Amino acid sequence: MIGKIKLQYRRDFYVTLDLATAKVSKGSLNSGHVISVGLLRQYATATRTKVPKSTTGKPRTTKQKSTGTKKTTTKARTKTKAVKLIDEGPVPESPKSPGTPYTIFFTDFYKQFKPDNSTLKVTEIGRIAAKSKYEDDFKAWKESLTSKDIARVNERRKLGKSKGKNVRLLKDSRKPKRPKTPFTHFIAANKNFDESKSLIEQTQELIERWRSMNPEEKKPFEDLYAKEKAIYDSEILVYRRSLE
């Protein structure tokens, strides 16, 4: 076996590889064995010893099919006897639930409204019934409010109106009405208009007549206004105190 191998390194130098100690040293190319790198690789592979694989392992176990017999179970079938129905006439119906208040209202409204409006659909009648119920409920709610309550509701609605909402203020029927003006009393006294003329033409004629009247002719209408205003001034004070 070769103990050392010399490999040529450049032109005048070589590299010595000691196979026993695996040391590498340089020297001048004067003597020694010079081999190629390919030969070195062949030698390195030739010195490797292959370790044989162990052929001993765990024996494979094969499952044996069971030769036992399967148990068969049979379920006993139960025969159902036919039930004979006894015909003794119709069974009385159970009482129906009363339903919601709106259902009862709609049923009554439908019975009263349908005969005179046979061409309307059920959905249209339902819409009319809902509107009618809302108006009745709204009227009852409004009548339950005091003047102070209405004033508070209107304050909240004014706040919503300032934000751009389309709201309507509640009118209090207990609030004193403003007195009619003298000209309004004059119009009421001359309300028998000529049917051959339009309402605009007749109103324009009354305006011209009012303007052409002297103070004495206007005095009766002005006295009516003064009398109503005195009553209004006293009543509005009482009404405003009720809001405090």
C-alpha atoms as one frame of an Amber mdcrd trajectory, in Angstrom:
protein
   0.000   0.000   0.000   1.266   3.445  -0.749   1.893   5.454   2.426   2.363
   8.852   0.804   1.158  10.315  -2.459   2.733  13.248  -4.275   0.555  15.515
  -6.354   1.998  18.032  -8.798   1.187  21.603  -7.832   2.100  24.133 -10.538
   5.387  23.425 -12.365   8.151  23.053  -9.682   6.126  22.203  -6.602   4.221
  19.221  -5.370   1.864  18.380  -2.546   2.443  15.333  -0.364  -0.639  13.584
   1.094   0.071  11.220   3.993  -2.667   8.610   3.919  -1.908   7.385   7.429
  -2.031  10.750   9.204  -4.075  12.668   6.603  -1.469  15.486   6.626  -0.627
  17.620   3.587   2.848  19.176   2.962   4.500  21.103   0.121   7.871  20.359
  -1.549   9.970  20.775  -4.714   9.293  18.503  -7.647  12.525  16.341  -7.596
  11.384  12.869  -6.707   8.436  10.864  -5.491   5.295   9.485  -6.941   3.147
  11.923  -8.875  -0.395  10.837  -9.605  -3.430  12.593 -10.901  -6.402  13.699
  -8.937  -8.603  11.145 -10.733  -6.348   8.305  -9.492  -6.605   9.640  -5.961
 -10.398   9.588  -6.162 -10.339   5.997  -7.434  -8.098   5.011  -4.510 -10.303
   6.758  -2.001 -13.379   4.966  -3.263 -11.580   1.648  -3.420 -10.639   1.794
   0.262 -14.245   2.261   1.411 -15.719  -0.842   2.903 -19.378  -1.509   2.381
 -21.315  -2.515   5.457 -23.728  -5.264   4.594 -27.337  -4.659   5.505 -28.722
  -6.873   8.169 -31.158  -9.360   6.786 -32.584 -10.165  10.169 -35.818  -8.310
  10.912 -39.107  -8.793  12.553 -41.130 -11.463  10.823 -44.266 -10.288   9.161
 -47.385 -11.398  10.830 -50.264 -12.364   8.639 -53.756 -12.066   9.951 -55.685
 -15.226   9.821 -59.246 -15.101   8.755 -61.615 -16.127  11.407 -63.361 -19.335
  10.591 -66.178 -18.664  13.037 -69.745 -18.514  11.911 -71.687 -15.263  11.957
 -74.582 -15.051  14.295 -77.818 -14.299  12.567 -80.488 -12.481  14.540 -84.039
 -12.333  13.427 -86.410  -9.721  14.670 -89.938 -10.666  15.217 -92.272  -8.626
  13.095 -95.235  -7.214  14.925 -98.439  -6.978  13.011-100.492  -3.767  13.462
-104.181  -4.144  13.655-106.331  -1.797  11.549-108.220   0.777  13.610-111.868
   1.075  12.779-113.225   4.643  12.699-116.591   5.129  14.263-118.745   7.424
  12.139-120.903   9.365  14.553-121.144  12.624  12.613-118.799  15.632  12.390
-116.666  16.553  15.390-117.440  20.013  16.818-114.732  22.568  15.941-112.537
  23.978  18.681-112.939  27.673  19.508-110.689  29.998  17.495-108.224  32.372
  19.103-109.478  35.960  19.362-106.543  37.321  17.334-104.775  40.630  17.699
-106.710  43.861  18.248-105.802  45.025  14.738-107.065  41.756  13.207-110.405
  42.180  14.949-110.579  45.803  13.843-109.696  44.943  10.231-112.300  42.146
  10.108-115.063  44.471  11.294-113.869  47.249   8.994-113.744  44.859   6.029
-117.322  43.671   6.601-118.598  47.260   6.721-116.417  48.689   3.944-116.409
  45.871   1.348-120.113  45.884   0.265-119.942  49.506  -0.899-116.469  49.095
  -2.447-116.542  45.692  -4.140-113.934  46.664  -6.757-111.184  47.375  -4.232
-108.544  44.764  -3.438-107.931  43.433   0.050-104.569  45.234   0.208-106.211
  48.563  -0.624-108.901  47.989   1.987-106.169  47.090   4.494-104.361  50.341
   3.709-107.560  52.342   4.222-108.299  50.444   7.436-104.794  51.123   8.778
-105.149  54.827   7.961-108.566  54.971   9.602-107.246  53.245  12.724-104.280
  55.618  12.864-106.547  58.650  12.613-108.795  57.343  15.390-105.819  56.514
  17.628-104.198  59.872  16.906-107.397  61.735  17.738-107.787  59.837  21.021
-104.124  60.492  21.890-104.396  64.191  21.098-107.558  64.584  23.185-105.791
  62.970  26.145-103.083  65.664  26.114-103.287  68.820  28.157-102.405  72.223
  26.749 -99.050  72.003  28.478 -98.402  68.565  26.925 -99.179  69.909  23.449
 -96.798  72.806  24.002 -94.022  70.375  24.984 -94.685  68.191  21.932 -94.542
  71.232  19.662 -91.235  72.314  21.178 -89.703  68.949  20.280 -91.199  69.112
  16.799 -89.820  72.598  16.247 -86.380  71.232  17.105 -86.789  68.524  14.479
 -88.066  71.082  11.975 -84.924  73.169  12.470 -82.890  70.092  11.438 -84.748
  69.842   8.135 -87.392  67.297   9.123 -90.912  67.618   7.734 -93.028  67.807
  10.887 -96.414  69.313  11.706 -97.202  71.137  14.898-100.184  70.089  16.970
-103.087  72.485  17.206-104.652  72.974  20.606-108.422  73.363  20.337-108.434
  75.039  23.781-106.235  77.870  22.607-108.308  81.054  22.071-108.745  81.997
  18.433-107.601  85.342  17.186-110.351  87.905  16.449-111.497  88.471  12.882
-110.333  91.648  11.195-112.880  94.328  10.160-112.415  93.364   6.512-113.108
  89.688   7.327-116.375  90.700   8.991-117.215  92.727   5.881-116.586  89.708
   3.620-118.779  87.506   5.857-121.600  90.054   5.696-121.461  90.103   1.879
-120.936  86.399   1.185-123.883  86.140  -1.220-121.742  86.242  -4.348-122.942
  86.474  -7.882-122.787  82.978  -9.443-122.150  84.429 -12.896-118.733  85.694
 -11.742-115.700  83.800 -10.547-114.577  83.861  -6.933-111.500  85.938  -7.807
-113.596  88.552  -9.617-116.071  88.829  -6.765-113.295  89.090  -4.157-111.643
  91.854  -6.151-114.937  93.774  -6.267-115.341  93.482  -2.470-111.799  94.783
  -1.954-112.550  97.815  -4.114-115.801  98.425  -2.249-114.009  98.221   1.117
-111.425 100.725   0.005-114.098 103.144  -1.214-116.087 103.003   2.052-115.886
 105.944   4.489-115.054 105.493   8.224-118.712 105.567   9.246-119.504 102.657
   6.900-116.532 100.681   8.250-117.318 101.438  11.912-119.766  98.509  12.503
-117.135  96.025  11.345-114.412  97.712  13.371-116.604  97.557  16.483-117.046
  93.802  16.033-113.276  93.413  15.797-112.685  95.511  18.937-115.204  93.463
  20.922-113.683  90.123  19.879-110.161  91.395  20.556-111.020  92.348  24.141
-112.360  88.829  24.761-109.308  87.280  23.114-106.846  89.304  25.190-108.390
  88.143  28.467-108.655  84.479  27.393-105.125  84.252  26.032-103.723  85.382
  29.380-105.505  82.531  31.147-104.309  80.067  28.521-100.681  81.158  28.778
-100.789  80.795  32.565-101.886  77.167  32.147 -98.664  76.477  30.242 -96.435
  77.601  33.086
